[in-house]
Amino acid sequence: MVYRYESRSVELKEILSKKAKFRSRNTICAMANSGGGKIVIGVKDDGRVVGVKEGEIDRIQRDLEDMAQGISPVLLHKIIVEKTENKKLVVMEIYRVEGFCTVNGVVYYRFGSQDRRLEGKTLQDFLIHRQIISFDTSKSRATLKDLDMDKIISYLKKRSPGVEINRKNINEYLQNLNLIRKNGTLWVTNTCALFFAKDVSVFVPQSEIKVVLFRGLEPIEIVDSRFVKGSPLQLYNEAFQFVWKYVPKRIKITAGERKEIPLVPEMVLRESIINALVHRDYFNMNASQINLFDDRIEVINPGRLPEGVSLSLLGTVSIQRNPLTYMIMRDLGYVEGLGTGIPRMREELRKAGLPEPVFQELGNLFKVVIYMKKGYGKLAKNEFWIINFLKHNPVMTSKQAVKTLGISKPTAVKLLNGLVKKGFIKKIGKTKGAHYIIR
């Protein structure tokens, strides 16, 4: 194999000196924590192969093995001798560690070709992303006195219908569900406070959802909004009611009966909101947010996808960032726990003739976009603008499109006629006085 340059997964060394041995131990740890990699002895930083002398091979192999033994826990690895350009190289291959590893209690991570010590917020983010520390099971500032007994009993009854709940045994029930724990004294988990505190906002202020209705296609003019704080159940119910009120509906009359048909299937909207609240990163102090535009709904929540899940795997695997939160929502019937939500969303949108939902990771945020009209997901910016204009104005002419969009008349006519063919707008007239209206 040819090694030309250093990277996150490749470290090149001409020789393994005492100084290099010290640094290489950190490199081994960093590579294991960031997906694995190789340390190659006998190649300069610029990729030139110098090789390892025959008499040095055994010593270098022993030194690399000693370094591996100094990492906790001891890593899965292998050390081999490779031949390149008729010269021998000693290569240590390091495999990704489950959880994390340390050197003298310090966590290292590989950023590009550099090994960095993780501390403070960076270390916390790493441990959260690996799901080594969990908001769900961490200790809350809330005490047992801060919990609402009626909320707890209501949940327990729904979880176990027909079972008589004894108030004197509430602590035992909660302990069995890992919602409160005992370490000398009883203490309340964050999830317990999130669902059952008398005032959730005191202990989990980030449990908030902001719902905003915008006019048009851009987040500029606010028509209406609502900010909700409380448990995930409160957030879900109030957010859904607000959004559902504003989801456009078409009228269908069959056999004299008038029926309103929403442009977005109800199941899709419910699933999007519940997923945001169940899977969000509660260590992040930002609120979840739902934005409604003329053509789409965006559901945004704090937190990247959990370790082991990529955008391409959505709908095929189910990994829970907040298992206790998921358990409660499943017990109450809000989620199935079978990982069928996203496949069903896609199917419902297909049945409605709408594009599939668009999933995006934006830094530390995750966004779902649901388009409310067939074909909207494939429209160009100028086409969006024309449709938005006609939603707020009775007519549009090609002359208005030219002036407002700053395009030529042939381009404007092509855009307008293209939208006519796609079924979004209708052309009235055929000559000089021709104009366009929304369908």
Backbone torsions as a table, in degrees:
resi	resn	phi	psi	omega
1	MET	NA	144.7	-179.3
2	VAL	-100.8	129.8	178.0
3	TYR	-114.6	109.0	-173.5
4	ARG	-99.0	-28.3	-176.9
5	TYR	-156.9	164.2	178.8
6	GLU	-83.9	152.2	179.6
7	SER	-154.3	-170.0	177.7
8	ARG	-59.5	-33.6	-174.6
9	SER	-107.6	5.0	-179.9
10	VAL	-136.5	128.9	175.0
11	GLU	-122.8	123.8	-178.3
12	LEU	-104.3	137.3	178.0
13	LYS	-140.3	135.0	178.2
14	GLU	-70.6	-46.8	177.9
15	ILE	-138.5	168.3	177.2
16	LEU	-111.8	82.2	179.3
17	SER	-79.4	175.6	178.6
18	LYS	-60.9	-42.2	179.5
19	LYS	-65.5	-40.9	179.8
20	ALA	-67.1	-33.6	178.5
21	LYS	-62.6	-41.5	-179.0
22	PHE	-63.2	-46.0	-178.6
23	ARG	-70.8	-34.5	-176.7
24	SER	-67.2	-29.5	176.8
25	ARG	-62.7	-40.6	176.7
26	ASN	-65.3	-36.8	179.6
27	THR	-64.6	-42.5	178.4
28	ILE	-58.5	-47.5	179.1
29	CYS	-61.0	-46.2	-177.6
30	ALA	-62.1	-43.1	-179.1
31	MET	-66.0	-41.8	179.8
32	ALA	-61.9	-37.3	-179.6
33	ASN	-75.8	-18.7	-175.4
34	SER	-116.2	22.8	172.3
35	GLY	114.9	-4.4	-179.8
36	GLY	99.0	169.2	-179.0
37	GLY	172.1	-167.6	-178.0
38	LYS	-134.6	139.8	168.4
39	ILE	-107.0	122.6	-174.0
40	VAL	-113.7	118.2	178.7
41	ILE	-99.5	128.5	179.4
42	GLY	114.7	11.1	178.9
43	VAL	-132.7	130.4	178.7
44	LYS	-72.5	164.7	-178.6
45	ASP	-57.0	-30.6	-178.1
46	ASP	-86.0	4.9	176.4
47	GLY	94.4	-3.8	179.3
48	ARG	-73.1	130.1	-178.0
49	VAL	-85.6	121.9	177.3
50	VAL	-110.2	-21.2	178.1
51	GLY	78.3	170.1	178.9
52	VAL	-116.3	132.9	178.9
53	LYS	-62.9	145.4	-176.7
54	GLU	-54.5	-41.5	-177.8
55	GLY	-72.0	-11.0	-178.0
56	GLU	-98.3	-12.9	-172.2
57	ILE	-61.1	-48.9	-178.9
58	ASP	-61.8	-42.7	-179.1
59	ARG	-61.9	-44.0	-178.6
60	ILE	-65.0	-39.7	177.7
61	GLN	-62.3	-42.1	178.8
62	ARG	-65.5	-41.6	-179.5
63	ASP	-63.1	-42.9	179.1
64	LEU	-63.2	-39.7	178.8
65	GLU	-65.3	-41.6	177.6
66	ASP	-60.4	-40.9	179.2
67	MET	-63.5	-40.4	180.0
68	ALA	-63.9	-36.8	179.9
69	GLN	-69.4	-18.4	-180.0
70	GLY	-86.0	3.6	179.5
71	ILE	-104.0	140.6	-178.1
72	SER	-117.7	127.0	-7.7
73	PRO	-73.2	164.7	179.6
74	VAL	-62.7	134.4	-170.9
75	LEU	-90.5	154.5	170.6
76	LEU	-77.7	124.8	-176.1
77	HIS	-158.6	170.3	172.1
78	LYS	-146.9	149.4	-179.7
79	ILE	-121.9	124.7	-177.1
80	ILE	-133.3	165.1	174.5
81	VAL	-109.9	124.3	178.6
82	GLU	-112.7	157.2	177.7
83	LYS	-117.4	124.6	179.7
84	THR	-136.5	131.5	179.9
85	GLU	52.6	39.2	179.9
86	ASN	63.5	21.2	177.4
87	LYS	-125.7	149.2	-177.2
88	LYS	-92.9	138.2	176.4
89	LEU	-121.6	146.8	172.2
90	VAL	-102.8	122.8	-175.1
91	VAL	-121.3	125.5	174.1
92	MET	-105.4	119.8	177.6
93	GLU	-100.4	125.5	-177.0
94	ILE	-110.1	132.2	-179.2
95	TYR	-97.9	153.8	-179.9
96	ARG	-60.4	134.3	179.5
97	VAL	-89.1	141.9	171.5
98	GLU	-80.7	132.7	-173.3
99	GLY	82.1	-119.3	178.0
100	PHE	-158.4	164.0	177.9
101	CYS	-129.4	164.0	-175.9
102	THR	-138.7	160.4	169.1
103	VAL	-117.9	113.3	-176.4
104	ASN	52.0	40.4	176.9
105	GLY	82.5	1.3	-178.2
106	VAL	-105.0	135.1	178.0
107	VAL	-92.2	128.3	175.1
108	TYR	-114.5	149.8	-179.5
109	TYR	-138.7	150.9	-176.4
110	ARG	-96.2	118.7	174.5
111	PHE	-115.2	106.1	-173.3
112	GLY	63.7	-124.4	178.1
113	SER	-103.8	15.4	-177.8
114	GLN	-111.6	143.9	174.8
115	ASP	-98.2	128.1	-178.8
116	ARG	-126.8	141.7	176.9
117	ARG	-79.1	130.4	179.7
118	LEU	-92.1	129.5	179.7
119	GLU	-143.3	161.0	172.9
120	GLY	55.1	-132.6	-175.8
121	LYS	-62.6	-37.0	179.8
122	THR	-63.0	-41.5	177.7
123	LEU	-66.3	-42.6	179.1
124	GLN	-60.1	-45.2	179.9
125	ASP	-61.6	-39.8	179.0
126	PHE	-62.7	-46.4	-178.2
127	LEU	-67.2	-34.6	177.5
128	ILE	-68.2	-45.7	-178.0
129	HIS	-62.5	-34.8	177.3
130	ARG	-80.8	-2.4	-178.0
131	GLN	58.8	35.3	176.6
132	ILE	-84.5	-37.5	169.2
133	ILE	-114.0	141.3	-173.9
134	SER	-127.3	134.8	175.0
135	PHE	-60.6	-40.9	-176.8
136	ASP	-49.6	-50.0	-170.3
137	THR	-99.0	-0.4	179.2
138	SER	-74.1	160.5	-175.8
139	LYS	-76.7	132.8	177.7
140	SER	-91.0	160.6	173.0
141	ARG	-75.2	-15.2	-179.0
142	ALA	-69.9	150.7	174.4
143	THR	-113.4	175.0	-180.0
144	LEU	-60.1	-30.9	-179.9
145	LYS	-69.4	-19.7	-179.2
146	ASP	-84.9	-3.9	-176.7
147	LEU	-89.4	147.2	179.5
148	ASP	-93.1	109.8	-175.1
149	MET	-62.2	-35.9	-178.7
150	ASP	-65.4	-39.2	177.2
151	LYS	-61.8	-43.2	-178.0
152	ILE	-64.3	-47.0	-177.9
153	ILE	-64.6	-40.1	177.6
154	SER	-59.0	-43.4	178.6
155	TYR	-64.3	-47.2	-177.3
156	LEU	-61.9	-36.5	178.8
157	LYS	-67.6	-39.2	178.6
158	LYS	-71.4	-32.4	179.4
159	ARG	-70.4	-37.6	-177.0
160	SER	-130.5	75.2	-179.7
161	PRO	-58.6	139.4	178.0
162	GLY	87.1	-10.9	179.0
163	VAL	-92.5	130.0	179.7
164	GLU	-76.2	126.3	-177.9
165	ILE	-96.7	120.6	178.3
166	ASN	-93.4	117.9	-177.6
167	ARG	-57.4	-30.7	-178.0
168	LYS	-68.6	-18.5	-176.9
169	ASN	-105.8	15.0	-176.2
170	ILE	-56.7	-44.8	-179.1
171	ASN	-60.3	-38.1	179.7
172	GLU	-65.9	-43.2	178.1
173	TYR	-58.9	-47.0	-177.0
174	LEU	-66.5	-36.1	176.7
175	GLN	-65.0	-41.7	179.5
176	ASN	-61.9	-26.8	179.4
177	LEU	-94.2	3.8	-178.5
178	ASN	63.7	21.9	179.2
179	LEU	-86.4	-25.9	165.5
180	ILE	-128.1	153.0	-175.4
181	ARG	-133.5	167.2	-177.5
182	LYS	-127.4	123.7	174.0
183	ASN	-139.9	77.1	-169.9
184	GLY	88.0	-62.1	175.9
185	THR	-123.0	161.9	178.0
186	LEU	-72.5	138.5	174.8
187	TRP	-137.5	156.6	-171.2
188	VAL	-97.1	133.4	176.2
189	THR	-79.5	162.4	177.6
190	ASN	-59.9	-37.7	-179.3
191	THR	-65.1	-39.5	178.5
192	CYS	-61.1	-44.1	178.0
193	ALA	-66.7	-36.8	-178.0
194	LEU	-61.4	-37.3	-177.0
195	PHE	-99.0	-29.8	-167.4
196	PHE	-121.8	0.8	177.8
197	ALA	-66.1	149.1	176.4
198	LYS	-61.9	-39.3	176.3
199	ASP	-130.8	95.6	-176.0
200	VAL	-59.7	-37.3	-174.5
201	SER	-63.1	-21.6	178.7
202	VAL	-71.0	-38.4	-172.8
203	PHE	-103.5	-25.8	177.7
204	VAL	-134.5	70.2	-175.1
205	PRO	-62.7	-22.8	-180.0
206	GLN	-76.5	-6.7	175.7
207	SER	-76.9	81.6	-174.5
208	GLU	-146.7	147.9	174.6
209	ILE	-132.5	134.7	178.5
210	LYS	-110.3	124.3	-179.4
211	VAL	-117.4	124.2	-173.9
212	VAL	-130.8	130.6	174.5
213	LEU	-101.1	120.2	179.1
214	PHE	-105.3	148.0	171.0
215	ARG	-85.8	129.9	178.0
216	GLY	90.9	-152.9	-173.2
217	LEU	-111.5	-2.7	-177.8
218	GLU	-123.9	152.2	-179.4
219	PRO	-78.2	69.9	-176.9
220	ILE	-118.4	-63.2	-175.3
221	GLU	-98.0	116.6	-179.5
222	ILE	-87.4	127.2	178.3
223	VAL	-94.5	-41.3	-179.1
224	ASP	-158.4	157.6	179.3
225	SER	-158.1	160.7	175.1
226	ARG	-150.7	133.4	176.0
227	PHE	-112.2	127.2	-176.7
228	VAL	-123.1	131.6	173.8
229	LYS	-116.7	150.9	177.6
230	GLY	142.7	-157.6	180.0
231	SER	-74.9	162.6	176.2
232	PRO	-55.5	-30.5	178.9
233	LEU	-67.0	-44.4	177.6
234	GLN	-63.0	-45.3	-178.9
235	LEU	-60.9	-45.4	-177.9
236	TYR	-62.3	-50.8	-175.5
237	ASN	-63.8	-45.4	-177.9
238	GLU	-72.0	-38.2	179.4
239	ALA	-65.7	-43.9	179.8
240	PHE	-61.6	-46.5	-178.9
241	GLN	-59.9	-40.5	-179.9
242	PHE	-64.8	-48.9	-177.3
243	VAL	-66.1	-43.9	-176.6
244	TRP	-61.1	-33.7	178.7
245	LYS	-60.5	-32.3	-174.4
246	TYR	-103.1	-4.1	176.7
247	VAL	-65.5	123.2	-179.2
248	PRO	-60.3	146.6	-179.8
249	LYS	-132.1	140.7	175.9
250	ARG	-101.0	154.7	-177.0
251	ILE	-98.8	131.2	175.9
252	LYS	-125.4	126.7	-179.1
253	ILE	-112.6	118.1	180.0
254	THR	-126.7	123.5	179.6
255	ALA	52.0	41.2	177.2
256	GLY	79.5	-1.6	-179.7
257	GLU	-98.4	128.1	-179.1
258	ARG	-90.7	126.8	-178.7
259	LYS	-132.6	133.3	177.1
260	GLU	-91.3	128.1	179.6
261	ILE	-117.2	113.4	-179.0
262	PRO	-65.2	147.7	179.9
263	LEU	-73.6	-16.1	175.4
264	VAL	-121.0	128.3	177.4
265	PRO	-57.6	136.9	-176.7
266	GLU	-57.4	-41.7	-178.4
267	MET	-58.9	-38.5	-177.8
268	VAL	-64.7	-44.0	179.8
269	LEU	-65.7	-45.5	-179.8
270	ARG	-60.6	-45.6	-178.3
271	GLU	-63.5	-39.5	-179.5
272	SER	-63.7	-42.8	-179.3
273	ILE	-69.3	-44.9	-177.5
274	ILE	-65.1	-38.4	177.8
275	ASN	-62.1	-40.6	-179.6
276	ALA	-60.9	-40.7	-176.1
277	LEU	-79.0	-33.5	-178.2
278	VAL	-77.9	-37.5	-171.8
279	HIS	-102.9	1.6	-177.9
280	ARG	-67.2	162.5	176.9
281	ASP	-89.8	106.5	-177.4
282	TYR	-79.9	-7.2	170.5
283	PHE	-73.3	-24.9	177.4
284	ASN	-77.6	128.5	-172.9
285	MET	-84.3	3.6	179.0
286	ASN	-83.9	156.4	178.8
287	ALA	-83.3	158.4	167.0
288	SER	-74.5	159.4	-178.1
289	GLN	-146.4	142.0	174.0
290	ILE	-122.0	124.8	178.2
291	ASN	-112.5	129.2	177.1
292	LEU	-109.0	126.1	176.0
293	PHE	-119.0	176.2	-179.7
294	ASP	-62.8	-29.4	-173.3
295	ASP	-113.5	-10.0	-171.3
296	ARG	-158.3	166.0	172.8
297	ILE	-123.0	131.5	177.4
298	GLU	-115.0	127.6	176.2
299	VAL	-113.8	117.8	-173.3
300	ILE	-122.0	129.5	177.0
301	ASN	-135.5	151.1	-179.7
302	PRO	-67.7	137.4	174.5
303	GLY	116.9	129.1	172.7
304	ARG	-73.7	173.0	175.7
305	LEU	-63.2	146.6	179.5
306	PRO	-63.2	160.1	175.5
307	GLU	-54.0	132.0	178.6
308	GLY	94.7	-4.1	179.4
309	VAL	-120.8	132.5	175.0
310	SER	-120.8	168.1	179.5
311	LEU	-57.7	-36.9	-178.0
312	SER	-69.4	-19.9	-178.1
313	LEU	-93.7	-6.2	-178.2
314	LEU	-59.3	130.9	-178.8
315	GLY	91.7	-7.3	179.1
316	THR	-114.7	-24.9	176.6
317	VAL	-130.7	155.2	179.6
318	SER	-129.6	109.6	176.5
319	ILE	-120.5	127.7	-173.7
320	GLN	-96.8	119.5	175.3
321	ARG	-70.6	-37.0	-175.4
322	ASN	-124.6	79.7	-172.8
323	PRO	-61.5	-35.1	179.6
324	LEU	-71.1	-40.2	176.2
325	THR	-61.0	-43.7	178.6
326	TYR	-60.9	-42.4	-179.3
327	MET	-59.6	-46.6	-178.0
328	ILE	-64.5	-44.9	-179.7
329	MET	-65.9	-32.0	175.9
330	ARG	-69.6	-44.1	179.4
331	ASP	-60.2	-32.8	-178.4
332	LEU	-88.2	-0.8	175.3
333	GLY	87.4	12.8	-178.9
334	TYR	-85.4	-27.1	175.4
335	VAL	-131.1	155.9	-178.3
336	GLU	-88.1	-30.1	-176.8
337	GLY	80.7	16.2	-177.4
338	LEU	-112.6	-0.3	179.2
339	GLY	71.4	25.2	-176.8
340	THR	-98.6	-2.5	-172.7
341	GLY	-57.7	-53.4	-176.6
342	ILE	-67.5	-44.5	175.2
343	PRO	-57.0	-38.0	179.2
344	ARG	-70.1	-36.4	175.2
345	MET	-58.7	-47.7	-179.2
346	ARG	-61.1	-42.3	-179.0
347	GLU	-65.3	-43.5	-179.8
348	GLU	-63.9	-39.4	178.7
349	LEU	-67.9	-37.6	176.8
350	ARG	-62.8	-43.6	179.1
351	LYS	-60.8	-34.8	-179.4
352	ALA	-82.7	-0.4	-179.4
353	GLY	74.4	25.1	-177.8
354	LEU	-107.5	157.9	176.3
355	PRO	-63.8	156.4	174.3
356	GLU	-64.0	155.7	176.8
357	PRO	-63.0	147.2	178.4
358	VAL	-102.7	124.5	179.7
359	PHE	-107.1	133.6	-177.7
360	GLN	-139.0	141.5	167.9
361	GLU	-103.0	122.3	-178.6
362	LEU	-122.6	90.6	-175.6
363	GLY	63.6	-121.0	178.6
364	ASN	-97.3	22.0	178.6
365	LEU	-119.4	154.5	174.8
366	PHE	-124.0	132.1	-175.1
367	LYS	-127.4	138.7	172.5
368	VAL	-116.6	130.0	178.5
369	VAL	-115.0	127.0	178.6
370	ILE	-118.3	117.4	179.3
371	TYR	-85.5	141.3	-171.8
372	MET	-101.0	3.1	177.6
373	LYS	-144.6	140.9	-178.0
374	LYS	-55.5	128.0	176.8
375	GLY	89.6	-11.4	-177.2
376	TYR	-60.3	-32.4	-178.1
377	GLY	-65.9	-14.9	-176.4
378	LYS	-112.0	4.7	-178.6
379	LEU	-77.4	146.4	175.3
380	ALA	-79.0	166.0	-176.4
381	LYS	-58.3	-45.0	179.8
382	ASN	-64.7	-33.6	177.0
383	GLU	-67.4	-42.2	174.8
384	PHE	-56.4	-44.8	-175.8
385	TRP	-63.0	-41.8	-179.9
386	ILE	-62.0	-45.7	179.8
387	ILE	-62.6	-43.9	179.6
388	ASN	-62.2	-41.6	178.8
389	PHE	-59.2	-45.7	-176.9
390	LEU	-72.6	-18.4	174.8
391	LYS	-73.4	-21.2	-177.2
392	HIS	-116.8	0.9	178.5
393	ASN	-138.3	145.2	-174.1
394	PRO	-65.7	-37.6	-176.6
395	VAL	-143.1	165.4	171.4
396	MET	-140.7	141.6	174.5
397	THR	-110.6	163.7	177.8
398	SER	-62.5	-32.0	179.2
399	LYS	-63.6	-41.9	177.8
400	GLN	-64.0	-39.7	179.2
401	ALA	-63.7	-41.8	178.5
402	VAL	-60.1	-48.8	-175.8
403	LYS	-67.1	-45.2	-173.8
404	THR	-76.8	-40.9	-176.6
405	LEU	-88.4	-13.5	179.9
406	GLY	68.8	39.7	-179.3
407	ILE	-120.7	168.8	179.7
408	SER	-75.4	162.1	-180.0
409	LYS	-64.4	-42.9	177.5
410	PRO	-58.9	-38.2	178.5
411	THR	-66.6	-41.4	179.3
412	ALA	-62.3	-45.4	179.9
413	VAL	-63.2	-40.1	178.6
414	LYS	-63.2	-42.9	178.1
415	LEU	-61.6	-49.3	-177.1
416	LEU	-63.6	-45.9	-179.7
417	ASN	-67.6	-30.8	175.8
418	GLY	-64.0	-41.4	177.7
419	LEU	-68.5	-30.1	174.9
420	VAL	-64.4	-46.6	-180.0
421	LYS	-63.1	-34.5	179.9
422	LYS	-77.8	-8.9	176.0
423	GLY	89.0	10.8	-178.2
424	PHE	-86.1	-34.7	-178.3
425	ILE	-132.3	168.6	-178.4
426	LYS	-127.3	139.1	179.4
427	LYS	-95.5	130.4	178.4
428	ILE	-111.9	121.5	-179.2
429	GLY	88.9	162.2	-176.8
430	LYS	-125.4	-11.3	-175.5
431	THR	-114.1	-142.8	-173.4
432	LYS	-58.4	-34.2	-176.9
433	GLY	-89.4	14.0	-177.1
434	ALA	-63.7	141.9	177.3
435	HIS	-147.6	174.6	-172.2
436	TYR	-127.1	144.2	177.5
437	ILE	-130.6	159.5	178.0
438	ILE	-74.1	144.6	176.6
439	ARG	-80.1	NA	NA
